Amino acid sequence: MDIKKIGIVGCGQMGSGIAEVCAKAGYEVTVVELDDPALARGLGRVQKSMAKAVEKGKLAPADMEAALARITGTVRIEDLADSDFVVEAVYEDLPTKQKVFADLDRTCPPEVILTTNTSSISIAAIASATKRGDKVLGVHFFNPVPVMKLVELVPSLMTGESAIATARGFVESLGKTAVLAKDSPGFIVNRLLVAYLLDAIRVYEQGLASRDDIDAAMQLGANHPMGPLALSDFIGLDVIKSVADVFFQEYGEARFKSPPLLTRMVTAGQLGRKTGKGFYDYK
């Protein structure tokens, strides 16, 4: 399938990053947001990210201008009717995603592949809102999208081989590496990573080591680029708790039960970098 126009639903942290890498790869991109203020914030995020790449010498100014010119913003999902490939990147909530996919199913021609950037929700459950289950799958990018090289391709039991092949070709055209995972909560990376982060929070909560020593130990002893508590702050403690709750409900394993400290921090609004305070202070 010849893909030239990419539709993206949601222009938050992930959606804006996906829009950026698609535009830089030469695709025409249309991004949809709920309202004009949200759209302005999302497009501003794209411009800021590209400007930072220019400052670092990783992107030529002319290439930035060309990429930005390929991005169009809208608040109407109907404006994705001429898209060749669609990526949904809205909030991690099944009913919300199902509504988006039902709207996309009515809007886009039947041959268009619809994908979701979900990190934890069943692809089959999302696809059930459409009449094209064979053309729905997960394309899970990682944050920050312009930097991270991995994308998890996640077909459901209904996804056709041609849709998987098309999605793989699209991902590789962005300079990313695609891995294939089954439709199971957490796929590969988060299934392994979240349990590790929760264990690190428990070690800290139980007073077995200090915050700084836990992070230094995993950086220097396991050659991780970032310690688990700093990484938790970067991801967002609310995101980690939300994913952990999905895993615990699905698997019933104690390793996925949210530690009391994590629950208290989320309740207090101490979510990490995005709120200025988590395990570390960012103000």
ZAMARGU-4260 file (C-alpha; in steps of 0.2 Angstrom, whole numbers, plus 5000, padded with zeros to 4 digits):
<rodrens>
0) 5000/5000/5000 | 5007/5017/4995 | 5007/5028/5010 | 5009/5047/5008 | 4997/5055/5021
5) 4997/5051/5039 | 4983/5054/5051 | 4986/5056/5069 | 4973/5057/5083 | 4980/5066/5098
10) 4994/5079/5099 | 5000/5076/5117 | 5017/5070/5121 | 5017/5055/5111 | 5006/5061/5097
15) 5017/5077/5094 | 5032/5066/5093 | 5024/5054/5081 | 5019/5069/5070 | 5037/5075/5071
20) 5045/5059/5065 | 5032/5057/5051 | 5034/5074/5045 | 5054/5073/5045 | 5052/5057/5035
25) 5043/5066/5021 | 5025/5061/5025 | 5010/5074/5024 | 5003/5074/5042 | 4986/5079/5049
30) 4984/5079/5068 | 4968/5080/5077 | 4965/5087/5094 | 4949/5090/5105 | 4950/5109/5104
35) 4960/5124/5097 | 4970/5127/5113 | 4975/5108/5114 | 4980/5109/5096 | 4990/5124/5098
40) 5000/5117/5113 | 5003/5101/5103 | 5009/5110/5087 | 5020/5121/5098 | 5027/5105/5106
45) 5032/5099/5089 | 5040/5116/5084 | 5050/5117/5101 | 5056/5099/5099 | 5062/5103/5081
50) 5070/5119/5086 | 5080/5110/5100 | 5086/5098/5087 | 5092/5112/5076 | 5101/5120/5091
55) 5110/5104/5093 | 5115/5102/5075 | 5105/5087/5072 | 5092/5095/5060 | 5095/5108/5047
60) 5085/5124/5048 | 5078/5122/5031 | 5073/5104/5035 | 5064/5110/5050 | 5054/5122/5040
65) 5050/5109/5027 | 5044/5097/5040 | 5033/5109/5049 | 5025/5114/5032 | 5020/5096/5030
70) 5010/5096/5047 | 4992/5102/5047 | 4981/5103/5063 | 4963/5101/5064 | 4949/5099/5078
75) 4938/5088/5065 | 4941/5070/5064 | 4932/5070/5047 | 4948/5079/5040 | 4957/5062/5041
80) 4946/5055/5027 | 4960/5056/5015 | 4973/5048/5026 | 4982/5033/5020 | 4987/5027/5037
85) 4981/5032/5054 | 4989/5032/5072 | 4978/5035/5087 | 4988/5043/5102 | 4974/5048/5115
90) 4973/5045/5133 | 4975/5027/5139 | 4956/5024/5142 | 4947/5010/5133 | 4930/5018/5130
95) 4939/5034/5124 | 4949/5024/5111 | 4934/5014/5106 | 4925/5030/5102 | 4939/5037/5092
100) 4941/5020/5082 | 4922/5020/5079 | 4923/5038/5072 | 4938/5033/5062 | 4930/5018/5055
105) 4915/5029/5048 | 4927/5042/5042 | 4941/5033/5033 | 4940/5022/5018 | 4938/5003/5022
110) 4956/4999/5015 | 4965/5011/5027 | 4974/5004/5042 | 4970/5010/5059 | 4983/5009/5072
115) 4984/5013/5091 | 4999/5019/5101 | 4992/5011/5117 | 5005/5004/5129 | 4993/4992/5139
120) 4976/4991/5132 | 4969/4975/5122 | 4971/4978/5103 | 4956/4967/5100 | 4945/4977/5112
125) 4950/4993/5103 | 4947/4984/5086 | 4930/4978/5091 | 4923/4996/5089 | 4926/4995/5070
130) 4921/4984/5056 | 4939/4981/5050 | 4947/4971/5063 | 4959/4964/5050 | 4966/4981/5048
135) 4968/4987/5066 | 4984/4984/5076 | 4996/4992/5089 | 5011/5003/5084 | 5018/5007/5101
140) 5031/5021/5100 | 5042/5025/5115 | 5045/5042/5123 | 5053/5053/5117 | 5048/5047/5100
145) 5061/5057/5090 | 5075/5049/5100 | 5069/5031/5104 | 5072/5019/5090 | 5059/5005/5095
150) 5041/5002/5090 | 5031/4987/5096 | 5020/4980/5082 | 5005/4972/5091 | 4992/4963/5080
155) 4976/4956/5088 | 4969/4938/5083 | 4960/4947/5069 | 4974/4957/5061 | 4979/4952/5044
160) 4996/4949/5038 | 4996/4962/5025 | 4991/4975/5038 | 5006/4969/5049 | 5018/4970/5034
165) 5012/4988/5029 | 5014/4994/5047 | 5031/4987/5048 | 5036/4995/5032 | 5029/5012/5038
170) 5039/5010/5055 | 5055/5006/5046 | 5053/5021/5034 | 5054/5032/5050 | 5071/5025/5054
175) 5064/5014/5068 | 5066/4996/5073 | 5050/4986/5074 | 5048/4971/5085 | 5032/4959/5085
180) 5023/4956/5101 | 5007/4947/5105 | 4991/4956/5111 | 4994/4954/5129 | 4994/4969/5142
185) 5011/4977/5142 | 5017/4968/5126 | 5036/4966/5128 | 5044/4982/5136 | 5031/4987/5148
190) 5028/4969/5154 | 5046/4968/5160 | 5049/4987/5164 | 5034/4991/5175 | 5038/4976/5187
195) 5056/4982/5188 | 5051/5000/5192 | 5038/4994/5205 | 5052/4984/5213 | 5063/4999/5214
200) 5050/5009/5222 | 5047/4995/5235 | 5066/4995/5239 | 5065/5013/5242 | 5049/5013/5252
205) 5056/4999/5263 | 5071/5009/5267 | 5083/4996/5260 | 5093/5010/5251 | 5092/5029/5247
210) 5085/5036/5232 | 5102/5041/5225 | 5110/5024/5229 | 5096/5014/5221 | 5098/5024/5205
215) 5117/5024/5205 | 5117/5005/5208 | 5107/5002/5193 | 5116/5014/5182 | 5134/5008/5187
220) 5130/4990/5191 | 5118/4986/5177 | 5124/4999/5164 | 5107/5007/5163 | 5107/5024/5156
225) 5095/5030/5170 | 5091/5024/5187 | 5073/5017/5190 | 5067/5031/5201 | 5073/5045/5189
230) 5065/5035/5175 | 5049/5033/5185 | 5049/5052/5186 | 5052/5054/5168 | 5038/5042/5163
235) 5026/5049/5175 | 5021/5041/5191 | 5002/5042/5187 | 5006/5033/5170 | 5016/5019/5179
240) 5002/5017/5192 | 4988/5016/5178 | 4998/5003/5169 | 5002/4993/5184 | 4983/4993/5189
245) 4979/4986/5172 | 4992/4972/5174 | 4987/4968/5191 | 4969/4966/5186 | 4974/4956/5171
250) 4987/4944/5178 | 4983/4945/5197 | 5002/4944/5201 | 5008/4953/5217 | 5023/4960/5207
255) 5011/4972/5198 | 5002/4978/5213 | 5005/4997/5216 | 5016/5000/5231 | 5007/5011/5244
260) 5020/5025/5242 | 5017/5026/5223 | 4998/5027/5227 | 5001/5041/5239 | 5012/5051/5228
265) 5000/5050/5213 | 4985/5055/5225 | 4996/5070/5231 | 4999/5075/5213 | 5018/5072/5214
270) 5019/5064/5197 | 5037/5067/5192 | 5045/5079/5180 | 5028/5085/5173 | 5023/5092/5190
275) 5040/5097/5196 | 5041/5084/5210 | 5042/5066/5211 | 5056/5056/5218 | 5066/5071/5213
280) 5063/5089/5213 | 5063/5098/5196 | 5059/5116/5201
</rodrens>
